């Protein structure tokens, strides 16, 4: 049975998650989760959930009954550890979505299989509520080879994961039948996919990267209450990388 999808970006707030190769897990997974959300939001019923460091209560999680939950993380261990894995609650069997996600990621990273846990707060809470949940460890943040694969194939990985998730979601129904006159929209040119900072990315194409100008750009692109937060800047950077940041 198809369900609404909930994407959770792991860690957040003052919790950076794992750190490796001068990168922080919380920032990286927000980029991935939001990219997936942007890719799927017009096609299926999907929500993007960006938690703070504080765990949410059972009451907060209960509103997601009937959803398929996917929490996104990057792994960390010894520098030679490599690969991708899907974590599910101990005592449960992988379902078809679990298997499909692992297969998709296994095309890019070493397939470490399924791991069964009973010590993770969100996993246990969702499980107690009867909500289907899995945690995917995309790759190892402290393995430079894994990160190189992620960076080099970022768009392909997002596209493949989106294609994997889409059949399990509820198709979004469009009710607007109004015919609008086409409007020409101008976009900033795409920037290199390896850019990690919106400031550096804007500077690379000769655009004023000051907060004042970014505030103007944010307004034109539908940002509400732009403050220059990490999440907002990642969202703006992803739009710029894909040539979708409006002038």
C-alpha positions as CSV (number, residue, x, y, z in Angstrom):
1,X,0.0,0.0,0.0
2,X,1.3,3.4,-0.9
3,X,1.8,5.9,1.9
4,X,2.9,9.5,2.4
5,X,6.6,9.9,2.7
6,X,8.5,11.6,5.5
7,X,12.2,12.5,5.0
8,X,14.1,13.2,8.1
9,X,17.6,14.8,8.1
10,X,19.6,13.3,10.9
11,X,21.1,15.3,13.8
12,X,20.9,19.1,13.6
13,X,20.9,22.1,15.9
14,X,24.1,22.0,18.0
15,X,24.6,18.4,17.1
16,X,26.8,18.2,14.0
17,X,26.7,14.4,13.9
18,X,29.8,12.7,12.6
19,X,32.7,14.8,11.4
20,X,35.2,13.7,8.8
21,X,37.3,15.2,6.0
22,X,36.4,18.7,7.2
23,X,32.7,18.0,6.7
24,X,29.8,17.7,9.1
25,X,27.1,15.0,8.8
26,X,24.2,17.3,9.8
27,X,25.0,19.7,6.9
28,X,25.6,17.0,4.3
29,X,22.4,15.1,5.1
30,X,20.3,18.2,5.0
31,X,21.5,18.9,1.5
32,X,20.6,15.3,0.5
33,X,17.2,15.2,2.2
34,X,16.2,18.6,0.8
35,X,17.4,17.7,-2.7
36,X,15.2,14.6,-2.5
37,X,12.3,16.6,-1.2
38,X,12.6,19.2,-4.0
39,X,12.8,16.4,-6.6
40,X,9.6,14.7,-5.4
41,X,7.4,17.4,-3.9
42,X,5.4,18.0,-7.0
43,X,4.9,14.3,-7.7
44,X,4.0,12.6,-4.5
45,X,2.8,13.4,-1.0
46,X,6.1,14.0,0.9
47,X,7.3,16.1,3.8
48,X,10.8,17.2,4.8
49,X,11.5,17.2,8.5
50,X,14.5,19.0,9.9
51,X,14.8,18.2,13.6
52,X,16.9,20.1,16.1
53,X,19.3,18.4,18.5
54,X,16.4,17.9,20.9
55,X,14.4,14.7,20.4
56,X,10.8,15.2,19.6
57,X,8.1,13.6,21.8
58,X,6.0,10.6,21.0
59,X,3.1,13.0,20.6
60,X,5.0,14.9,17.8
61,X,5.9,11.6,16.0
62,X,2.3,10.3,16.3
63,X,1.0,12.8,13.7
64,X,3.0,10.8,11.1
65,X,0.9,7.6,11.4
66,X,0.3,6.1,8.0
67,X,3.6,7.5,6.7
68,X,6.7,5.7,5.3
69,X,9.6,7.3,7.2
70,X,13.2,7.6,5.8
71,X,15.8,9.1,8.0
72,X,19.1,10.0,6.3
73,X,22.6,9.9,7.8
74,X,26.2,9.5,7.0
75,X,28.2,6.8,8.8
76,X,31.5,7.0,10.7
77,X,34.0,4.5,11.9
78,X,37.7,3.7,11.2
79,X,39.1,5.4,8.1
80,X,39.1,2.1,6.1
81,X,35.3,1.5,6.8
82,X,33.4,2.0,3.6
83,X,30.0,1.4,2.1
84,X,26.2,1.9,2.6
85,X,23.7,0.2,4.8
86,X,20.1,0.4,5.9
87,X,19.2,0.2,9.6
88,X,15.8,-1.3,10.7
89,X,14.4,-2.1,14.0
90,X,15.5,-5.4,15.6
91,X,12.9,-8.0,15.3
92,X,11.5,-6.6,12.0
93,X,12.1,-7.9,8.5
94,X,13.2,-5.6,5.6
95,X,10.3,-4.6,3.4
96,X,10.4,-3.9,-0.3
97,X,11.3,-0.2,0.2
98,X,14.2,-1.1,2.5
99,X,15.4,-3.6,-0.1
100,X,15.0,-1.1,-3.0
101,X,16.9,1.7,-1.2
102,X,19.8,-0.6,-0.3
103,X,19.9,-1.9,-3.9
104,X,20.0,1.7,-5.3
105,X,22.7,2.9,-3.0
106,X,24.6,-0.3,-3.5
107,X,25.2,0.7,-7.2
108,X,27.5,3.5,-5.9
109,X,28.9,2.2,-2.6
110,X,29.8,-1.2,-1.1
111,X,26.7,-2.9,0.0
112,X,27.0,-3.6,3.8
113,X,23.5,-5.0,4.0
114,X,20.9,-4.5,6.7
115,X,21.7,-3.7,10.3
116,X,19.3,-4.4,13.1
117,X,19.1,-2.0,16.0
118,X,17.1,-1.5,19.2
119,X,19.0,1.4,20.7
120,X,17.9,4.4,18.5
121,X,15.4,6.8,19.9
122,X,13.5,7.7,16.6
123,X,13.5,4.1,15.5
124,X,12.1,2.9,18.7
125,X,9.5,5.7,19.0
126,X,8.2,5.3,15.5
127,X,8.2,1.5,16.0
128,X,6.1,1.8,19.2
129,X,3.6,3.8,17.2
130,X,3.4,1.3,14.4
131,X,5.0,3.7,11.9
132,X,7.2,2.2,9.2
133,X,10.7,3.5,9.6
134,X,14.2,2.9,8.3
135,X,17.5,4.8,8.7
136,X,19.8,4.9,5.7
137,X,23.6,5.4,6.1
138,X,24.5,6.8,2.6
139,X,28.3,6.3,3.0
140,X,31.1,7.0,5.5
141,X,31.9,10.7,6.1
142,X,35.4,9.8,7.3
143,X,36.3,7.8,4.2
144,X,37.5,10.2,1.5
145,X,36.8,7.6,-1.3
146,X,33.2,7.4,-0.2
147,X,32.9,11.1,-0.2
148,X,34.5,11.4,-3.6
149,X,31.9,9.0,-5.0
150,X,29.1,11.0,-3.3
151,X,30.4,14.3,-4.8
152,X,31.0,12.9,-8.3
153,X,27.7,11.2,-8.5
154,X,25.5,13.5,-6.4
155,X,22.9,14.3,-9.0
156,X,22.7,10.7,-10.2
157,X,22.3,9.5,-6.6
158,X,19.5,12.0,-5.9
159,X,17.8,11.0,-9.2
160,X,18.1,7.3,-8.5
161,X,16.9,7.6,-4.9
162,X,14.0,9.7,-6.0
163,X,13.0,7.1,-8.6
164,X,13.3,4.4,-5.9
165,X,11.1,6.3,-3.4
166,X,8.4,7.6,-5.9
167,X,6.5,4.3,-6.5
168,X,6.0,4.0,-2.7
169,X,4.4,7.4,-2.3
170,X,0.9,8.6,-2.9
171,X,0.7,10.5,-6.2
172,X,0.0,14.1,-5.8
173,X,-3.3,15.2,-7.3
174,X,-3.3,18.5,-9.2
175,X,-6.7,20.3,-8.9
176,X,-5.7,23.7,-10.5
177,X,-7.2,23.9,-14.0
178,X,-6.5,27.6,-14.5
179,X,-4.6,28.3,-17.7
180,X,-2.0,30.9,-17.0
181,X,-0.1,33.1,-19.5
182,X,3.6,31.8,-19.6
183,X,6.0,34.1,-17.8
184,X,9.7,34.2,-18.6
185,X,11.9,33.6,-15.6
186,X,15.6,34.4,-15.5
187,X,17.9,32.2,-13.5
188,X,21.5,32.4,-12.4
189,X,23.8,30.1,-14.3
190,X,24.6,26.7,-12.8
191,X,27.7,26.5,-10.6
192,X,30.1,23.6,-10.0
193,X,28.5,20.7,-8.1
194,X,31.5,20.7,-5.7
195,X,30.7,24.1,-4.3
196,X,29.9,23.8,-0.6
197,X,29.1,27.4,0.2
198,X,26.5,29.7,-1.2
199,X,28.8,32.7,-0.6
200,X,31.7,31.1,-2.6
201,X,29.2,29.8,-5.3
202,X,27.8,33.3,-5.9
203,X,31.2,34.8,-5.9
204,X,32.3,32.3,-8.5
205,X,29.8,33.7,-11.0
206,X,30.4,37.3,-10.2
207,X,27.3,37.9,-8.1
208,X,27.3,40.0,-4.9
209,X,27.4,37.5,-2.1
210,X,26.7,39.9,0.8
211,X,23.9,39.1,3.2
212,X,21.9,42.1,1.9
213,X,21.9,40.7,-1.7
214,X,21.3,37.2,-0.5
215,X,18.2,38.5,1.3
216,X,16.9,39.9,-2.0
217,X,17.7,36.6,-3.8
218,X,15.9,34.7,-1.0
219,X,12.8,36.9,-1.4
220,X,12.6,36.3,-5.1
221,X,12.9,32.5,-4.6
222,X,10.1,32.2,-2.0
223,X,12.2,32.0,1.2
224,X,10.3,33.0,4.3
225,X,12.2,34.9,7.0
226,X,15.7,34.4,5.5
227,X,18.3,34.7,8.2
228,X,21.3,33.0,6.4
229,X,20.9,29.8,8.4
230,X,22.7,26.7,7.3
231,X,19.5,25.0,6.0
232,X,18.4,28.1,4.1
233,X,21.9,28.5,2.5
234,X,22.0,24.8,1.5
235,X,18.6,25.2,-0.1
236,X,19.7,28.3,-2.0
237,X,23.0,26.5,-3.0
238,X,21.0,23.5,-4.3
239,X,18.9,25.8,-6.5
240,X,22.0,27.5,-7.8
241,X,23.7,24.1,-8.6
242,X,20.6,23.0,-10.6
243,X,20.2,26.3,-12.4
244,X,16.9,27.0,-10.6
245,X,17.9,30.1,-8.6
246,X,15.8,33.0,-9.8
247,X,17.4,36.4,-10.5
